[in-house]
Amino acid sequence: MARSHETTSRKPPGLRLFKGAKALRNYQTFVLVLTFLAYTCFHMTRKITSIVKSELDPQTKVGSAWGRLHTRNSLNIGWSPFNTADGSTLLGEIDVAFLAVYSLGMFFAGHLGDRMDLRIVLTIGMISTAIFTALFGAGYWLNIHNFYYFLVFQMIAGLFQSSGWPSVVAVVGNWFGKSKRGLIMGIWNAHTSIGNISGSLLAASLLKFGWGWSFAIPSIIMALAGLVVFFFLPVSPDVMEIDIDDGEVNSDKDTAKEPLLEPGQEVKHKAIGFLEAWRIPGVAPFALCLFFSKLVAYTFLYWLPFYISHTPIGNEYLSDAMAGSLSTVFDVGGVLGGVLAGHISDRLNARAITAASFIVS
């Protein structure tokens, strides 16, 4: 009875209202949709700074031989301290600080995920990310021009952003086996590109109202999505009393009459350590592949809209909104490539070769 009570208490509050058996496939689909939504929101808020960069620093070099600074639009004077000659450097420092804290936080987020309810970790990460992303944008209305204000809040946002990837991957891993995982993960992993696209289009469309709105509205959307995750995300089949091997619901079984452990026996769950994780076959090669993939992806994520808006096309400059929208073409290719790679890896059963081929390409 104690075990049954513990399982019930871990059920998402929204799902406690529904009684009766549910098919495993339904829960798997539900989990895919919720985790897809969650990580889409993480990337949506992460993409905003790349769109707003050109609004903060509107200056561009025309004629590199002379190194002269000109503004593309005399009405757009930027935002101090980013509208100075070293504004691009300051924006780059904010990106570096964000990613440094993000990478450090990933290590601790993995440990928290092993020790806490993933639903709680993910909810806290989403709502906190929304809050500190909105606070970055609040500098617009509060008329703040202190570089360290933006730096600190971006770093804190990066810390909470790090909770997203370990949590959603762990939840999806709980619900799915290895069969056809390549195609499933290929489709599911489109959340990264979909988040970038939605963040770009939403932030770009809001620039005309003031760059602060480009942070505020996506943050509100993410906070609401965080509440949905809290109320409805089942982190594992055990929580819903489902046997993932045969898809049957175990709630009708009388566990009180079927002792799961011998007398005196107890289950000990030990979280894996950092060095032990590196010893797992495939972890090191996967980490290296992801490192070089992210090296390219994050360069485009943070700087492609800025580059487009600061580069003359046909002797004319695109608006910041148009540059942000145009940059989504890269992420459209990411959606198609991810699905294609997943399908190929399943058909050939050669995931390493597929990954290597796409990286070289």
C-alpha positions in Angstrom: 0.0 0.0 0.0 2.9 2.3 0.7 4.3 1.8 -2.7 0.9 2.4 -4.3 0.6 5.7 -2.4 4.0 6.8 -3.5 3.2 6.1 -7.1 0.0 8.0 -6.9 1.7 11.0 -5.3 4.2 11.1 -8.2 1.5 11.2 -10.8 1.0 14.5 -12.5 -1.9 16.3 -10.8 -3.7 16.7 -14.1 -3.6 12.9 -14.8 -4.9 11.9 -11.4 -8.3 13.0 -12.5 -8.4 10.4 -15.2 -9.2 6.8 -14.1 -9.0 3.6 -15.9 -6.4 1.9 -18.1 -4.7 3.8 -20.9 -2.8 2.3 -23.8 1.0 2.5 -23.7 1.0 4.0 -27.2 -1.3 6.9 -26.0 1.0 7.7 -23.2 4.1 7.6 -25.4 2.5 10.0 -27.9 1.4 12.3 -25.1 5.0 12.3 -23.6 6.5 13.0 -27.1 4.2 16.0 -27.6 4.8 17.5 -24.1 8.6 17.1 -24.2 8.6 18.4 -27.7 6.6 21.5 -26.5 9.0 21.9 -23.6 12.2 21.9 -25.5 10.7 24.0 -28.3 10.1 26.7 -25.7 13.7 26.5 -24.4 15.0 27.1 -27.9 12.4 29.7 -28.6 13.6 31.9 -25.7 17.3 31.1 -26.5 16.9 32.4 -30.0 15.6 35.8 -29.1 19.0 37.5 -28.4 20.2 36.7 -32.0 17.2 38.6 -33.4 17.5 41.6 -31.1 21.2 42.0 -31.6 20.8 44.2 -34.7 18.3 46.3 -32.8 20.7 46.8 -29.9 23.7 47.4 -32.2 22.6 48.9 -35.5 26.0 49.9 -36.7 27.7 48.2 -39.6 31.0 48.5 -41.5 30.7 49.7 -45.0 33.9 49.3 -47.0 36.3 47.2 -44.9 39.3 48.9 -46.5 38.4 52.2 -44.8 36.9 50.7 -41.7 34.3 53.4 -41.5 31.2 53.0 -39.3 27.8 54.0 -40.6 24.3 53.4 -39.4 21.8 51.8 -41.8 18.9 53.7 -40.3 19.3 57.1 -38.7 16.1 56.4 -36.7 17.6 53.3 -35.1 20.3 54.5 -32.7 20.5 51.2 -30.9 20.7 50.7 -27.1 23.5 51.7 -24.9 26.0 50.2 -24.1 25.6 48.0 -27.3 25.4 50.9 -29.8 29.1 51.8 -29.5 32.1 50.7 -31.6 32.6 47.7 -29.4 28.9 46.8 -29.2 29.3 43.6 -31.1 32.1 42.5 -28.7 29.8 43.1 -25.7 27.1 41.1 -27.3 29.5 38.3 -28.0 30.6 38.3 -24.3 27.0 37.9 -23.2 26.7 34.9 -25.5 29.9 33.4 -24.2 28.8 33.9 -20.6 25.4 32.3 -21.3 27.0 29.2 -22.9 29.7 28.9 -20.2 27.1 28.8 -17.5 24.8 26.6 -19.6 27.5 24.0 -20.1 28.4 24.0 -16.4 24.7 23.8 -15.5 24.3 20.7 -17.7 26.6 18.8 -15.5 24.6 19.6 -12.3 21.2 19.3 -14.1 22.1 15.7 -14.9 22.7 14.9 -11.3 19.5 16.6 -10.2 17.6 14.6 -12.7 18.9 11.4 -11.2 17.8 12.4 -7.7 14.6 14.5 -8.2 11.3 14.1 -10.0 12.1 15.1 -13.6 8.7 16.8 -13.9 9.6 19.2 -11.1 13.1 19.8 -12.5 11.8 20.6 -15.9 9.0 22.8 -14.6 11.4 24.9 -12.4 13.8 25.2 -15.3 11.1 26.4 -17.7 9.4 28.9 -15.4 12.7 30.3 -14.1 14.1 30.6 -17.7 10.9 32.5 -18.6 11.4 34.9 -15.6 15.0 35.7 -16.3 14.5 36.0 -20.0 11.7 38.5 -19.4 13.9 40.4 -16.9 16.5 40.8 -19.7 13.8 42.4 -21.9 12.6 44.5 -18.9 15.7 46.6 -19.4 13.8 48.2 -22.3 11.0 49.5 -20.2 13.2 50.3 -17.2 15.6 52.2 -19.4 18.6 50.2 -18.1 21.9 50.7 -19.9 24.2 48.8 -17.5 26.1 46.0 -19.3 26.3 43.9 -16.2 22.5 43.9 -15.7 22.1 42.2 -19.1 25.1 39.9 -18.5 23.9 38.6 -15.1 20.4 37.9 -16.1 21.5 36.1 -19.3 23.9 34.0 -17.2 21.1 33.1 -14.8 18.8 32.2 -17.7 21.6 30.0 -19.1 21.8 28.2 -15.8 18.1 27.3 -15.8 18.2 26.6 -19.6 20.6 23.7 -18.8 17.8 21.8 -17.1 15.9 21.3 -20.4 17.9 18.9 -22.4 18.9 16.3 -19.7 15.3 16.2 -18.5 13.5 15.8 -21.8 16.0 13.2 -23.0 15.6 11.2 -19.8 11.8 11.3 -19.9 11.7 10.1 -23.6 14.3 7.4 -22.8 12.0 6.1 -20.0 9.1 5.6 -22.4 10.8 4.3 -25.5 12.9 1.3 -26.3 15.5 1.1 -29.1 13.2 -0.1 -31.8 12.7 2.5 -34.5 14.2 5.1 -32.1 16.1 6.7 -34.9 13.1 7.9 -36.8 11.2 8.8 -33.6 14.1 10.8 -32.3 14.7 12.3 -35.7 11.1 13.7 -35.7 11.1 14.5 -32.0 14.5 16.3 -32.2 13.0 18.8 -34.6 12.0 20.7 -31.5 15.4 22.4 -31.6 14.8 23.8 -35.1 11.1 24.5 -34.5 12.0 26.4 -31.4 14.5 28.5 -33.3 12.0 29.1 -36.1 9.2 30.1 -33.8 11.6 32.3 -31.7 12.9 34.0 -34.8 9.5 34.7 -36.3 7.9 35.8 -33.0 10.8 38.0 -31.9 11.1 39.6 -35.4 7.4 40.4 -35.6 7.5 42.1 -32.2 10.5 44.3 -32.9 8.3 47.0 -34.3 6.7 47.4 -30.8 10.1 47.6 -29.1 12.7 45.0 -28.5 11.5 44.4 -24.9 8.4 42.7 -26.3 10.5 40.2 -28.2 11.6 38.9 -24.8 8.3 39.3 -22.9 5.8 37.5 -25.1 7.9 34.3 -25.7 8.7 34.3 -21.9 5.0 34.3 -21.1 4.4 31.4 -23.6 7.2 29.4 -22.0 5.9 30.0 -18.4 2.4 28.7 -19.5 4.0 25.7 -21.2 5.9 25.0 -17.9 2.6 24.9 -16.0 1.3 22.4 -18.6 4.3 20.2 -18.1 3.9 20.3 -14.3 0.2 19.3 -14.4 0.4 16.6 -17.2 3.9 15.2 -17.8 4.3 11.5 -16.7 8.0 11.0 -16.4 8.1 7.2 -16.6 5.8 4.2 -17.1 6.3 3.3 -13.4 4.6 6.5 -12.4 1.5 5.6 -14.4 1.8 1.9 -13.3 2.4 0.6 -16.8 4.6 -2.3 -17.8 6.4 -1.0 -20.8 7.4 -4.5 -22.0 3.8 -5.5 -22.8 2.0 -2.2 -22.5 -0.3 -3.4 -19.8 -1.5 -1.3 -16.9 -0.5 -2.7 -13.6 -2.9 -0.8 -11.4 -5.3 -3.7 -11.2 -2.7 -5.9 -9.7 -2.7 -6.5 -6.0 0.8 -5.6 -5.2 0.2 -6.1 -1.5 -0.2 -9.8 -2.1 2.8 -10.0 -4.4 5.9 -9.0 -2.5 8.5 -7.5 -4.9 11.4 -7.9 -2.6 12.7 -10.6 -0.3 12.6 -9.9 3.4 15.4 -7.5 4.3 16.2 -6.7 0.7 16.1 -3.0 -0.4 16.6 -1.3 -3.7 19.5 1.1 -3.9 19.5 3.6 -6.8 23.0 5.0 -7.3 23.4 7.9 -9.7 26.2 7.4 -12.2 29.3 9.5 -11.7 31.0 11.8 -14.2 33.9 9.4 -15.0 31.6 6.4 -15.1 29.5 8.1 -17.7 32.5 8.6 -19.9 33.3 4.9 -19.7 29.9 4.0 -21.2 30.5 2.7 -24.8 29.6 5.3 -27.3 29.5 8.3 -25.0 32.8 9.8 -26.0 32.3 9.6 -29.8 28.7 10.9 -29.4 30.0 13.8 -27.3 32.6 14.7 -30.0 30.0 14.5 -32.7 27.7 16.8 -30.8 30.5 19.2 -30.0 31.4 19.9 -33.6 27.7 19.9 -34.6 26.9 22.5 -32.0 30.0 24.5 -32.9 28.4 25.2 -36.3 24.7 25.3 -35.1 25.3 27.8 -32.3 27.3 30.1 -34.6 24.3 30.3 -36.9 21.9 30.4 -34.0 23.4 33.5 -32.4 24.9 35.4 -35.3 23.2 34.5 -38.6 20.4 37.2 -38.3 23.0 39.7 -37.2 25.2 38.9 -40.1 22.4 39.1 -42.6 21.2 42.4 -41.4 24.7 43.9 -41.4 25.6 42.6 -44.9 24.4 44.5 -48.0 22.4 42.4 -50.4 22.1 44.1 -53.8 23.6 47.2 -52.2 20.7 47.3 -49.8 20.3 46.2 -46.2 17.5 44.0 -45.0 15.5 45.1 -42.0 16.1 43.4 -38.7 12.7 41.7 -38.9 13.4 40.4 -42.5 16.9 39.2 -41.5 15.4 37.3 -38.6 12.8 35.7 -40.8 15.3 34.8 -43.5 17.6 33.1 -41.0 14.9 30.5 -40.3 15.8 28.8 -43.6 18.8 27.2 -41.8 16.4 25.6 -39.2 14.0 24.4 -41.9 16.9 22.4 -43.3 17.6 21.1 -39.7 14.1 19.7 -39.4 14.3 17.9 -42.7 17.8 16.7 -42.1 17.0 15.3 -38.6 14.0 13.3 -39.9 16.0 12.0 -42.8 19.0 11.0 -40.7 16.7 9.2 -38.2 15.0 7.3 -41.0 18.3 6.3 -42.7 19.8 5.1 -39.4 16.8 2.9 -38.8 16.8 1.4 -42.3 20.5 0.7 -42.4 20.9 0.1 -38.6 24.1 2.0 -38.9 23.8 5.0 -36.6 27.5 5.8 -36.4 27.9 5.8 -40.2 24.8 8.0 -40.6 26.0 10.5 -38.0 29.5 10.6 -39.5 28.1 11.1 -43.0 25.9 14.0 -42.0 28.7 15.7 -40.0 31.1 15.5 -43.0 28.4 16.8 -45.3 
